Amino acid sequence: MKTLAAALSRCWVLALFVTYLSGAQTPANRSAADTAWQTLTALRTPPASAAATPSPATPTDPNPPGTPIAPAAAAASAPGVAAKRTAVQATSATQQEADHSRSVAEAARDFYTRFPTEANAVQARKIEATAALNGLKSATPAQAQAALRVAGDFRHNQGNPPEDRFDVALAMDRFQSTKAQGGRPLHKTPQAYEKLADKLRAEFGDRPEVFRLYAGIANQIETEAAHSLAKRIIQMPAKAHIKSQAQDIIERHALLGHRLDLQLTTIDRRPVDLKNLVGGPTVLYLRSVGAGNPYGGLAALRKSVPVGTQWVYLFLGQPLASVTAAKGRAPYAGSICHEPLETMQRVDERLNLRTSPYVFVLNRQGLLSGYGPVDELATLLAAANR
């Protein structure tokens, strides 16, 4: 028995020693891993000069039905919100962001190299891949080749979670597709964007994140392309809430060529009946709660606004005091309307809208001629003014 006990004791000691050498979770290792992860998490916060730059991530879901519309993801970086930068400043900011992204990638690689058995090791590999891709905004050929290799390795490793592989694949394909379009934003090239989604669907199958991508694209691209894609989404085996978003797009498209039967009220209690507005064109600007400039990038579009354009600003669900305080900042004279949260007519639902800020444009006859995000307003006004 003593021999057996001694053997078992030796085995137990040996097991402890092997466990220690293999990086098991001793308190010291656990503490070091936690500290390293916290450091990596903090490092991922972008520098102040690049904080408003969108990253190549999956488009966020618009709000589910029955909830107030939310600020669009890129509203804070819309034209006119921040002071214009010179070309040199813009280049410097891009370089700074790219350098920071490469630093994040290196820190992520260091984490999973030091702590390969940590629960966060896979996430660190994903961070490395996405950060390396963000660094492509300003990279040497060697850096670009390395970044694409890292992203490709993560993307094609079947051992990684499919939703994480999809995120990296989307970032990777967005970069390559945008480059192929000469740097033109993908939402400005609907066919290329939809082709990208089709490619990812072929690779990853009918997964929720694939259908979210389709819905996100349909909510970004121009009216006719969005309508066509929405009809495709309805035929896909997507969840009900994705098809609901597509149905919203289809129903909003049906409003074109008709008057908007909306009765609004200004902050000084005057009625505004949109179906009676003629002689425009007329811009209906909608915004829900949100920080930053309440008028988004409207001021920057002044050269594109025809003489005689009428303006109706509608703030949904915001305190009357904040809307009143913002009245003097309106870039164009017009009617400042307000719908308190407690008495909302749910104009957002009646217009099948889930993001803001957003614009609807009426032509000179008072008929809806187009709609879209603020950065599409110049195009919408040109069409309405023909």
C-alpha positions in Angstrom: 0.0 0.0 0.0 2.9 2.4 0.9 4.4 1.7 -2.5 1.0 2.5 -4.2 0.5 5.6 -2.1 4.0 6.8 -2.9 3.5 6.2 -6.6 0.2 8.1 -6.6 1.9 10.9 -4.7 4.6 11.1 -7.3 2.1 11.1 -10.1 0.1 13.9 -8.4 3.3 16.0 -8.0 4.3 15.3 -11.7 0.8 16.3 -12.8 1.0 19.6 -11.0 4.4 20.3 -12.5 3.2 19.5 -16.1 0.1 21.7 -15.5 2.3 24.5 -14.4 4.6 24.2 -17.4 1.6 24.1 -19.8 0.3 27.5 -18.6 -2.6 26.3 -16.6 -4.7 28.7 -14.6 -2.6 29.3 -11.5 -3.6 32.5 -9.6 -0.5 34.3 -11.0 -1.2 33.3 -14.6 -4.9 34.1 -14.2 -4.0 37.6 -12.9 -1.5 38.2 -15.7 -4.0 37.1 -18.3 -6.7 39.4 -16.9 -4.3 42.3 -16.8 -3.1 41.6 -20.4 -6.7 41.4 -21.6 -7.7 44.6 -19.9 -4.7 46.3 -21.5 -5.7 45.0 -24.9 -9.3 46.1 -24.4 -8.2 49.6 -23.4 -5.8 49.8 -26.4 -8.6 49.1 -28.8 -10.2 52.5 -28.0 -9.3 54.6 -31.1 -7.3 57.8 -30.8 -9.4 61.0 -30.5 -8.7 62.1 -34.1 -10.0 58.8 -35.5 -12.9 58.2 -33.1 -15.6 59.2 -35.7 -14.2 57.0 -38.5 -16.5 54.0 -39.1 -14.8 50.6 -39.0 -15.5 47.8 -41.5 -18.0 46.0 -39.3 -21.3 44.3 -39.9 -24.1 47.0 -40.4 -26.0 47.3 -37.2 -29.7 46.2 -37.1 -32.2 49.0 -37.5 -34.6 49.2 -34.5 -37.2 46.4 -34.1 -40.8 47.4 -34.9 -42.5 49.6 -32.3 -39.4 51.3 -30.9 -38.3 54.9 -31.5 -35.9 55.3 -34.4 -32.3 55.5 -33.4 -29.5 57.7 -34.7 -27.7 56.3 -37.7 -24.3 54.8 -36.9 -22.4 57.3 -39.0 -24.4 60.4 -37.9 -21.6 61.7 -35.7 -19.3 61.6 -38.7 -21.7 63.2 -41.2 -20.4 66.1 -43.3 -20.6 69.4 -41.4 -20.6 67.9 -37.9 -16.9 68.5 -37.3 -14.7 71.3 -38.5 -13.2 70.6 -41.9 -9.7 69.3 -41.9 -7.0 70.1 -44.4 -5.7 67.4 -46.7 -2.5 67.2 -44.7 -4.5 66.9 -41.4 -6.7 64.2 -43.0 -3.7 62.2 -44.2 -2.0 62.5 -40.8 -5.2 61.3 -39.1 -5.5 58.3 -41.4 -1.9 57.4 -40.8 -2.3 57.8 -37.0 -5.4 55.5 -37.1 -3.6 52.9 -39.2 -0.6 52.9 -36.9 -2.8 52.6 -33.9 -4.7 49.6 -35.5 -1.4 47.8 -36.2 -0.4 48.4 -32.5 -3.7 46.7 -31.5 -3.0 43.8 -33.8 0.4 43.3 -32.3 -1.0 43.5 -28.8 -3.6 40.9 -29.7 -1.0 38.6 -31.2 1.1 39.0 -28.0 -1.9 38.0 -25.9 -2.8 34.8 -27.6 0.9 33.9 -27.9 1.4 34.3 -24.1 -2.0 32.8 -23.1 -2.9 30.3 -25.8 -5.3 28.3 -23.5 -7.2 31.5 -22.3 -10.9 31.7 -23.1 -10.2 35.0 -24.8 -7.5 33.7 -27.1 -9.8 33.1 -30.0 -11.2 36.6 -29.6 -7.7 38.0 -29.5 -7.0 36.3 -32.9 -10.2 38.0 -34.2 -9.0 41.3 -32.9 -5.7 40.8 -34.5 -7.3 40.1 -37.9 -9.8 43.0 -37.8 -7.2 45.5 -36.5 -4.7 44.5 -39.1 -7.4 45.1 -41.8 -8.1 48.6 -40.3 -4.5 49.3 -40.7 -4.8 48.9 -44.4 -6.1 52.5 -44.7 -2.5 53.5 -44.8 -0.1 50.5 -45.3 3.0 49.6 -47.2 2.7 46.6 -49.7 4.4 44.4 -47.1 2.0 45.5 -44.3 -1.0 45.0 -46.6 0.2 41.5 -47.6 0.7 40.5 -43.9 -2.7 41.9 -42.9 -4.6 40.0 -45.6 -2.7 36.9 -44.7 -3.6 37.1 -41.0 -7.3 37.9 -41.9 -7.4 35.0 -44.4 -6.0 32.5 -41.9 -8.6 33.4 -39.4 -11.4 33.4 -42.0 -10.6 30.0 -43.3 -9.9 28.3 -39.9 -13.0 26.2 -39.4 -12.1 25.9 -35.7 -13.0 29.5 -35.2 -16.6 30.4 -34.4 -18.5 31.0 -37.7 -19.9 34.3 -36.6 -16.4 35.6 -35.9 -15.1 34.2 -39.2 -17.9 36.0 -41.0 -17.1 39.4 -39.3 -13.5 39.1 -40.5 -14.5 37.9 -44.0 -16.9 40.9 -44.3 -14.2 43.4 -43.2 -11.7 41.7 -45.6 -14.1 41.7 -48.6 -15.3 45.2 -47.9 -11.7 46.5 -48.1 -11.0 44.6 -51.3 -14.3 45.5 -53.0 -13.9 49.2 -52.1 -10.4 49.1 -53.5 -11.7 47.5 -56.7 -14.3 50.4 -57.0 -11.5 53.0 -56.8 -12.2 53.9 -53.2 -15.9 54.7 -53.9 -18.0 53.8 -50.8 -19.9 50.5 -51.3 -23.3 52.0 -50.5 -22.7 54.2 -53.6 -22.2 51.0 -55.7 -25.2 48.9 -54.8 -24.5 46.1 -57.3 -21.0 45.6 -55.9 -22.3 45.6 -52.3 -25.0 43.1 -53.1 -22.5 40.9 -54.9 -20.3 41.0 -51.8 -23.2 39.8 -49.7 -24.0 37.0 -52.2 -20.4 35.9 -52.0 -20.5 35.7 -48.2 -23.8 33.8 -48.3 -22.3 31.3 -50.6 -19.3 30.9 -48.2 -21.2 30.9 -44.9 -24.7 29.7 -45.8 -28.0 31.0 -44.5 -26.8 32.3 -41.2 -28.4 35.2 -39.2 -25.4 37.5 -39.7 -25.6 37.0 -43.5 -29.3 38.1 -43.5 -28.5 41.0 -41.2 -25.9 42.1 -43.8 -28.5 42.1 -46.6 -30.9 44.1 -44.5 -28.1 46.6 -43.5 -27.2 47.0 -47.2 -30.9 47.6 -48.2 -31.1 50.3 -45.6 -28.0 52.1 -47.0 -28.3 52.0 -50.8 -30.4 54.2 -53.1 -34.1 53.9 -53.4 -34.6 51.6 -56.4 -31.7 49.3 -55.6 -33.0 49.0 -52.0 -36.5 48.2 -53.2 -35.1 45.4 -55.5 -33.0 44.0 -52.7 -35.8 44.1 -50.3 -38.0 42.0 -52.6 -35.1 39.5 -52.7 -34.9 39.4 -48.9 -38.6 38.6 -48.6 -37.9 35.4 -50.6 -34.9 34.3 -48.4 -35.2 32.0 -45.4 -34.5 34.9 -43.1 -36.0 35.5 -39.6 -39.3 37.4 -39.4 -37.6 40.6 -38.1 -35.3 40.7 -41.1 -38.2 40.3 -43.5 -40.1 43.0 -41.5 -37.2 45.4 -42.3 -37.4 44.4 -46.0 -41.2 44.9 -45.9 -40.7 48.4 -44.5 -38.5 49.3 -47.5 -41.1 48.0 -49.9 -43.9 49.9 -48.2 -41.9 53.1 -48.0 -41.1 52.7 -51.7 -44.9 52.6 -52.4 -45.2 56.2 -51.0 -43.3 57.6 -54.0 -45.4 59.8 -56.2 -48.0 60.4 -53.5 -48.6 63.2 -50.9 -47.5 62.5 -47.4 -50.7 62.6 -45.2 -49.0 63.9 -42.1 -50.2 66.6 -39.8 -47.4 68.0 -37.7 -47.2 70.7 -35.0 -44.4 73.3 -34.6 -42.8 74.1 -31.3 -44.9 77.3 -31.2 -48.1 75.3 -31.7 -48.7 76.0 -35.4 -50.1 73.2 -37.6 -48.1 72.0 -40.6 -50.0 69.8 -43.0 -47.6 68.1 -45.4 -50.2 67.1 -47.9 -50.9 70.7 -48.6 -47.3 71.8 -49.2 -46.7 72.8 -52.8 -44.3 75.0 -54.7 -41.2 73.5 -53.1 -39.2 71.5 -53.4 -39.8 70.6 -49.7 -37.4 68.8 -47.4 -38.8 66.9 -44.4 -35.8 66.3 -42.1 -36.5 63.7 -39.3 -34.3 63.1 -36.3 -34.8 61.2 -33.1 -32.8 61.4 -29.9 -29.1 61.7 -30.3 -26.0 63.6 -29.3 -24.1 65.9 -31.6 -25.3 68.5 -34.1 -29.1 68.1 -34.3 -29.0 69.1 -37.9 -26.3 66.6 -39.0 -24.6 67.6 -42.2 -27.3 69.8 -43.7 -25.3 73.0 -43.5 -22.5 71.5 -45.7 -25.0 71.0 -48.5 -25.9 74.6 -48.9 -24.6 74.9 -52.5 -26.8 72.0 -53.5 -30.0 73.5 -52.1 -32.2 75.1 -54.8 -33.6 78.6 -54.2 -37.1 78.4 -52.8 -36.6 75.1 -51.0 -39.0 74.7 -48.1 -37.9 73.1 -44.9 -39.7 71.1 -42.2 -37.7 69.8 -39.3 -39.3 67.1 -37.2 -37.7 66.0 -33.9 -39.1 62.7 -32.6 -39.3 61.9 -28.9 -37.0 64.7 -27.7 -37.7 67.1 -24.8 -39.3 70.3 -26.0 -36.7 72.4 -24.2 -33.9 70.8 -26.2 -35.7 71.2 -29.5 -36.5 74.9 -28.7 -32.8 75.5 -27.8 -31.7 74.0 -31.1 -34.1 76.2 -33.1 -31.5 79.0 -33.7 -29.0 76.5 -35.1 -31.2 75.4 -38.0 -29.1 76.0 -41.2 -32.2 77.0 -43.2 -35.3 78.8 -42.2 -38.3 76.5 -41.8 -40.8 74.9 -39.5 -39.4 73.3 -36.4 -41.8 70.5 -35.4 -41.8 68.3 -32.4 -43.4 65.1 -31.3 -43.0 64.3 -27.6 -42.5 60.7 -26.8 -45.7 60.5 -24.8 -47.9 61.9 -27.6 -46.1 60.7 -30.7 -48.2 59.9 -33.8 -45.4 57.5 -34.6 -44.5 59.2 -37.8 -41.5 56.8 -38.0 -43.9 53.9 -38.2 -46.1 55.6 -40.7 -43.1 56.3 -42.9 -41.7 52.8 -42.3 -38.5 54.3 -40.9 -36.1 52.9 -38.4 -33.0 55.1 -38.6 -32.3 58.8 -38.3 -31.4 61.4 -39.4 -33.3 60.9 -42.6 -34.8 63.1 -45.3 -37.9 62.9 -47.4 -38.2 65.3 -50.4 -41.4 66.5 -52.0 -41.4 68.0 -55.5 -43.1 71.2 -56.6 -46.4 69.5 -56.8 -46.1 68.3 -53.2 -45.6 64.6 -54.2 -42.9 62.5 -52.6 -40.1 62.2 -55.1 -37.4 60.6 -53.0 -35.9 59.8 -49.6 -32.7 58.7 -48.0 -29.9 59.6 -45.5 -28.7 63.2 -45.3 -25.7 62.6 -47.6 -28.1 61.7 -50.4 -30.0 65.0 -50.1 -28.2 66.8 -53.0 -29.2 64.0 -55.4 -32.7 63.9 -54.1 -33.2 67.7 -54.5 -31.8 67.6 -58.0 -34.4 65.0 -59.0 -37.2 66.9 -57.3 -36.3 70.2 -58.9 -36.4 68.9 -62.5 
